[in-house]
Every structure is written in structure tokens, then in C-alpha cells.
Amino acid sequence: MNYKFDGDKVFFTSDTHFNHTNIIQYCQRPFKSTDEMNEAMIDNWNSVVGEDDTLFHLGDFCLGGAEEWNKILNRLNGRIYLILGNHDLKNIRHGFIERFEHVAMAMRIEIGKKKIYLSHYPYLCFEGGYNDDVWQLFGHVHTRPSNTGIDARRLQYLYPTQLDVGVDNNNFTPLSFEQVRTKILKQIETTRK
């Protein structure tokens, strides 16, 4: 099933890992504490996402149970669609699934005429990936602008139509559809030179 959205009101992010103390050291995040990390990401989120906007979170949203998730969700703008990540699978059963517009393992959406496949993990094979017809947005790999993440060597095999929308790769801030579009078109242009 394809879901259609207005590109002016759509944002993407992944791998916030709210309340996850070890992620600070593991991903070399520039925060002194989990509280500082949570507050910075909540502020960044709300500075770009409005109450009536749609945000696709591509997994690994939060650690903890319902109380921790609800504390974070109560403070975030937008209608949130959650694509489940490996950490979410452990926690989603705690009774707050109804807080999301939709929860899925993956989704295919359309913005204008652009088809976009959303998943937590990057895939080397996905419908339309070979000929630029479909973009794939993902998280999980915690790419950093310096491309020093543990998966950096494997990411060289991705298509230019794939983009890591995770917070570590995007200044801990959700990306608008226009930002995603600009980044992917630049990647396509760079590979064709």
C-alpha cells in the first residue's frame, strides 16, 4: 500500500536513542549526559517540525518502558509514524503504540511523484533502486559526516538514491523532504561525473 504525503509538511529522522546512555560514547555524540542529549534533540525536533507536520522516525526511537517513551512523546511536535528498529522491538509492547499514527517494519510512501521506501536498515536490493525510480531512507548505521562509523566500509556499496537520515548524520535534527531531495540529487550528480 502506498501512502501519499505533502512534501512541504514531511520530515524524516532515525536513531534518536532517547534515554540511551551508552549511545553517547558508542557514537561519540557531543553530549555530557543523557538528559543533555534528550533536551538537545527535542529542541532540534521542535524547531523544525510543527504540530501539524508528519515525521517518519525510522527506528531506534527510545529506550525504556512506557513511562520513558511517553515523557518523550509528550514533548514532540508532529504526527509520528514509527518504522521499527532493532531497539524498538524490545520496547514497543509496553502500551503506547497508539501514540503513533502508524507503526510498521517498513513503508513505501509517495511525495508528489517520488516513491520512497522507508526502513530501519539500508538494503542493497529494493524495488526501483537500480534505476533511480525509488529512493530509500534508512537509519541503523549511525553514519557520521566524517564517515567513521563501524559500517563506513559497507556503505560504499549503497546507491546514490539511498540516504541515512539518522541523527548522527544530520546534526541531531530531522530532515525536511526538501533537504532529503537536495542531498539525494547531489549524490546522484556526484556519481554520474
N, C-alpha and C positions, 0 to 999 in steps of 0.2 A: 504494500500500500504506500502510495506517495502522499506526503503531506506538503501543502503549498503555503508559503510564508511571504510576507512583505519584507524585502531586503533592508528597508530603512529602519526596521524595528527588531532586527535579529542579531544576536551576539553568540559567541562561542568561547568556551574555556574548558579546561580539564586539569585534573591532578592538583586541586587546591589542597587536599590533605589537611583540612581544618582539624585542629586538635592533635596533630601527629607530631610529637616532639622529635622523634628520630629523623624525620624528613629534613629538618633544618641542617643537620650535619651531613646526611646522606647526599643531599642535592646541593650542598654548600649555599643554602639560602641565607641572605644577608640579614637575619633576624637573631636577636639575643634570646628570645623566648617564644613559646607557642602563642601566648597572648599577643605579643607584638606582631607576629606573623598573621594571626587571625584578624586583628584590627586593620592591618595594612591591606589585606586582601578584601575585607568587607568594604573599606573606604574606597578602594580602587574599583571594585564591582559597582557600587552605588554611584560612583562619579560618572560612569558611562551608561549604565543600564537603568532605564526608567521603570516606573511601576507597571506601565502597560507594554513594556518590551518583552520579547521572548528570548530566553537564554537557554542554549543547549550546553549542558555540562556533560563532557564525555568521560566521566568516570573518576573514581577515587575522590569523592566529594569530601568525606569527613570520617574521622574515627570516633568510636564511642557508641553509646546506645541512643535511645530516643531523646533523652534529655539534652545531650550534647548536640545532636542533629537539629532538634527543634530550636535551641538557642541560636544557632547559626541561621537557620531558615527564617526565623522571625525577623532577622535584621537585613535580609537581602531583597533587593528590588527585582521585579520581573516575574514572569511566568516561567518556571524552570522545568525543562524536560531533562530527565536523567538517563544517560546511557550508562549502564552498569559497568564499573571497573572491577578489578580483582579484589580491592579492599571493600567495595560496596557490598559485594555478595555476602560477606560475613555479617554485615550490619543492617541491611535493608529490612530484615524481618521484624524489626522492633516496633512496628506500628505507626510509621509516619510516611508510608508510601503514598498515602492520599495527599500529601503536601505538594507532590509534583503533578504537573499537567499530564505527564506520561512517563512511564518507566519501561525501558526495553534493553535488550542486549545490543541492538543496532537499529538504525533507522535510515531510511532513504527519504530525503526531502527535496523540494524544488523551491528555488527562489528565482522568480522570473522564469526563464527557460533553462536555467542551470540546475542540473541534477547533482546532489551532494550526498555522499554516503558517509554516515556518522558511526564511528565505533571507537571503543577504548583503545584498541590495538591497531597498529598500521598493518596493512595487508599488501602482499606482493601481487595478488590476483584479486581483482574486483571488477564487476561489470562496468564496461566503458573506460576502464583505466588505461588501456593500451592506446587509445586514440583521442585522449583529452575530452571525451564526452562527459565524463563524470569525475568530479573531484572527490577526494577522500580526506576528511578531517579526523584526527585521532589525538590521543594523548599517550599515556603509559611510559614513554621512553625518556621523559624528563630531559629533552634536548635543552641545551643552553646556548645562548648566542655564540659562545666560543666553541660550541660543538664538542664539548669534552665529556659528555655523558657516557655511561657504560655502553650504550648501544650505538655510539657515534659511527663506528666502522660499518655496521649493518645498514645504517640509514643512507649510505651512498647508493643503495640499490632501489630506493624509492623513486617513484615517478615525480616529475615536477608538479603534477596535479595533486600531490599529497602534502598536507601541512600539519605539523604538530601545533595544536592550539593550547597546549599546556601552559600553565602559569610560569614555569621556569624559563620558557622560551619567549615569553611575551610580557615582561616587566610586571608579572603578578596581576595582570589586568585582562579582562575579557576583550576579545577582538570583535569589532563590528563586521558585518558581511562585507562592507567596502574594504576594510583592512585585509580581510582574508582574500578577497578578489585581487587586490593590488599585489599582495605577496605571491599568490599563485601565478598571476600573469607575469610577474618579474622572473619567477623560477622557470616558467616555460620559455620566456625570451632568452634567458641566460643559457639554457640547454640547447637552444637552436642556433647559437652563434658559432 
